Amino acid sequence: MFYGYYKHLIIFSLYLFSYDYQTGEWMNNRFTYLVVMEPDAPHQTALLKAVELACKTNAIIEFFACGYLTDKEINQFQSRQDAKRSNINALTDWCSEQVKTLVSHKGISTHIQPPHIEWNDQCLKAVCYRAREIDANMIITTNNHDHSDMQGLLRYSPCPVLLAHSSNSSITGNVLAALDTHKKSDANNALNNAILAAALNLAEDTDSNVHLVSAIDQKEAIAAHLGFEYLEDIESEQTLIASRFELPKNQVHIQLGNPQSIIQSCVEAVDADTLVIGTNTRKGIAGLFLGNTAEKLLSQLLCDVLIVN
């Protein structure tokens, strides 16, 4: 019933080692992180998080930024082309200096690609296209973006998106995977498997523990005739989920109630460094990041959020 979880892990492992038919050898494929730089931000939180993870996963990092000027600003140059060139060159120098300073200050050794700068006033849309071009394994950014732009990124990103929080300086504790175990559709099972696999992989890379939270909306539970029967059987449900996903029972948290409140409470209770959640449905836990509650939840969480699609 849950073979998809193991299949996902197998595919993940095979990706790390691909076969070169010309040489007849297995090759080690390194992950690629696409990092969104924020020139107007006082701190480059995404940059710091990307370097921290890359040092543990041996990933390749590409830094991405978009430049754009208003008509008034462009009029200060001899031509629009001069304005574009000047802006892109300035951003390139700035990105390079940010990376150089970080590497020299912390003695970091990881593979960093030259910064990729584009002339575009829709940065998060542009980063999705760039992620497809380089086959990125993860986009790393922050929540310091317009809400509608952020929703577009979460919906259309071709890879998982890590929203780095400024107060979370490191990932060395607990990773919380938010699953919807109530729905039994193939699509929901596949999403749960992808979320848990991402959480397990992140936990392994960062020497963290994995916790699982599953929240069932109270109205949906009543409509499904669970009600008090579910409350009475919640311990057995917890045991079943723990066995199904091969986790210790005390690391599985099953609750009936508002998903947003339960997730936030569980993040605080287990002191999670990272919350892993999905996006391919508009209902249940995964739908939080596509609905009106997304901005409020993200602004209240004091941890990183990894969104799997």
N, C-alpha and C positions, 0 to 999 in steps of 0.2 A: 504493500500500500504506500510505503514511503521510500520506495527504491530510488525515487528521483533525487533525494538528498545525497545518497551515495554516488549516484551517477554524476551529480554536479561536482562532487569532490574529485571524482576520477577525471572528469574533463579538466578541472582546475589543475590537477597534477600533470596531466598530459600537456597542458599549455606551457608549463615551465620547461618541458623538454620536448622539442620538436625534432623530427627526423629529416636530415638532409639527404635526399636521394642521390645527389651527385657525388657526395663524399662517402655516403654510407655510414654516417656518424650521427649520434644524438647531440643536439645543440641546446645549450642552456639559454632560454629566452628571458630577458630581464623585463620586469614590469616598467611601465612608463606612467609617470604622474604628470598631469597637466595642471600647473599652478596659476591661479588668477591673481595677478599683482594688482594692488590698489594704490595708485599714486597719491590720492588725496587722503589716505588713511595714515594716522600717526604711527601705527605699528603694522608690520607685514606678518600678521598671524598665520596666514596660509603658507607663506614661505617657511616660517619656522617649523610648522607642523610637517610640511613635505620633507624637509631635510631630516627631521627626526625619524620619520618613517623610512626614508630612503637609506639611511645609515643602517637600518635593521634588515631591510629587504633587498638591498643592493639594487634598488630601482633607478631608472633613468628619470631625470627631472627636466621638464621644459617649462619655462616661465612665459606666461602669456599676458599681454596688456593691450588695451585699445586706446587709441588717441582720436580726438575729434575736437574741432574748434567751432565756435559760433561764427556767423557771418561778420559780426563786428570785429572779432579777433582775427579773422582771415584778412580783413581789409587793411590790417597793419603790415601785411606782406605785399611784395610786388605782384604775386600771383597766387592762386589757390594751390598750385603745385608746390610752390616754395613753402607755403604754410604747412602743407601736408608733410613735406620732407623734413622741415624743421621740427615739427611736433614728433614725428616718428623717431628721428635721430635723438631727440632729447629723452624720450621714453626709453629708448634702447640703452643709452648711456646710464640713465637712472637705474634701470633694472640690473645692468651689469655691475654697477657700483654697489647696489644692495646685496647682491650675491657675493661679490668679492669681499665686502666687509664682513658678512656672516661667516664665510669660509675661513678667512684669515683670523677672525676673532675666536672662533670655536675649534679651529683645527679640523674641520670636517673634510672627509674624503669620500666623495660620491660622484657619480657621473652626471654632469650638468650640461645640458644643451644650451646653445646660444638663445637668448630671449627671442620670442616670436611676437612682433608688434604689428597690429593691424589698424587701419584707418576705418573706424566703425563706431557709430554712436549707440549700438546695441551689443554691448560687450558679452553678456551671457548667452545671447543667441550665437554670436560669432565663436564663442569658445566651444559650443556643441559641434559646429562644423569642423573646427580645428581638431577636436578630440577624435572625430571620425577619420580625418586625414592621417593622423599619426597612430591610429588604433590605440588610443590611450586606455589604460586600465582603470584610471581613477582621475576625476577632476577634484582638485582641492581648492576651496575658496572659503569665504566667511558668509555670515548672514547680513553683511552690511550692504545690501542691495535693495532696490525697489521690490516691493512684494510681488507685483505682477511679473517682473523679470525673473525673480527667483522661482515662481511657479512654472514659468516656461522652461527654465533650466532643468527642474526636477522632472518635468514631463517628457522632455525631448532629449535629455542627455543619453548618449549611446553607451555610457558606462556609469558605475556608481559615483556618487558625489559625496565628498566629505566636507561638511561645514565645520571648520575649525573655530572653536570658541576662544576668545582672548584670555579668559581666566583659567583655561586648562593648558598648562604649560607642558605636560607630558602625558603619555599613555602607558601606565605601568600597573594598573589595578584591575578594574572590572569592566567588561564589555557586556552591555545589556541588549539582547535581541528581542524586539517586539514582534510577536507572531499573532496571527488570527487563527487559532486552532478550532474555532467553532464551525466555520464554513468548510465544507468537505469537497468543493469542486476541484478539478484538476488544476485549474489556473491558480487557485488559492494555495493548493499544496505545493505547486512549483515555486510560488513566491516565498512561502515559508521556508522551503528548502534552500533557496538562494540567499535569503536573509541569514539563516543559521550558518550556512557555509561561509558567508562573508564574515560573520561574527567569529567563527572558529578560526578562520585564517588570520584575522586581525589579532585575535587573542594569542595565537601561536607566535606571530611576529613580534608581539610586544610583551610577552610573558605575563599575560593577563588571564583572569578567570572569566568564563562565560556564564551569564545569568539569562534566564528566559522569562519574559512577561507576556501573558496572554490576557487581554481584557475583553470581556463580552459586554456589549452595550445592554443595559438593563431592559430597554424597550424591546430590543431584538430578542432577548432571552424570554421575555414574557410572551412575545408573539410566537416563539418557537415552543411554547409550553414547557420551558425549563423551570422558570420561577424558583420556588423554594426547593423543589427536588434537586435543582442544580446546586443550590447552596448547601444542602445536606450532603451532596456527593462530591463536593469540591476537593476533598482530600484524596479521594480515589482518582479523580480527574488529574490531580497534580501528580500522583504516582504513575498514572498511565502516560502522561506527557513526558515525565522524566525518563521513563523506560524507553519510550518511542525515540527520543532524541539523545539517549545515552548520556544524561546529565544527572548529577546528584540531586536528590529531591529538594534539598534546601536551596538549590540554585534555580528552582522553577517556581514562578509566582503566578498563580491563576486567580483572577478576581472578577467579580461581577459588578459592573458599574460603568461610569463614563470613561471611555478609553483615554481621553486627554488627561484626566485627573489621575487615573491609575498609573499611566506611564510616567507622569511627572513625579508622583509619589515614590514609584519604584526606583527611578533614577536616583533620587535622594536617599532612599533606604539602603541601597546597595553601594552607594557612592560611586556610581558609574562614571568612567572616563569618557566612554563613547556609547551612544545609543544607535543601534542598527535597526532600520525600519524600511518598509517597502512603499512603492508608489503606483503599482499598476491597476489599482481599483479605486473607485470613489467612495467605497463603503468600508466600514470597520476601521481597524487601526491604520491600515495602509492609506486609507483615504484622508487621513488627517492632514497630510501634506499637500492635498489638492483642494481642501475645503477652506472655509472662512476661519477655522480655528488654527490654521497652520502658523500664521504670523505670531499669534499670541503664544502658542506653545514654544516655538523656536526662540522667542525673545525671553522666555522665562527659564529655559533650560540652561544650566551652567556647565554643560559638557559638550563634547563634539558630537555631531550627528552624521552618521554614514547612511545615505539613502541609496537603496538598491532598487533597480527598476527591472 
